[in-house]
Amino acid sequence: MVSRKYSLQAKDFSRILKQGRIFNTAYFRLRSLPNNFPNIRVGIIISAKVSKKAVLRNRLKRQISEIFRLNFSKLQPGYDIVITVSGSMVGKKYQEIKEEVLRALKTIKLF
């Protein structure tokens, strides 16, 4: 899991969802917004519409968190990121998810 210093607080989500720059992929919507911190902060949103099973939602959240944890040193600091997962991500392999997340981060020039 992502440590607390890299996690978004609840009050920050609404600001990023309203003001953040949006990038859509087949699996998720990524929003980014500059912050005044020396590190990058990440939030992940997975609604019950994605899957009714909490086990699947939690697995996706852990996989995305792990992708960020392993790549924090390569990411450009000073940004808040919110990933909103869509239903098409359910059932995908970890490697597919990893490639899609890293491709999205490279496209918006955060990786």
Helices and strands as residue ranges (DSSP letters): G 4-6, H 10-19, E 21-24, E 28-34, E 41-45, H 54-71, G 72-74, E 79-85, G 87-89, H 94-107
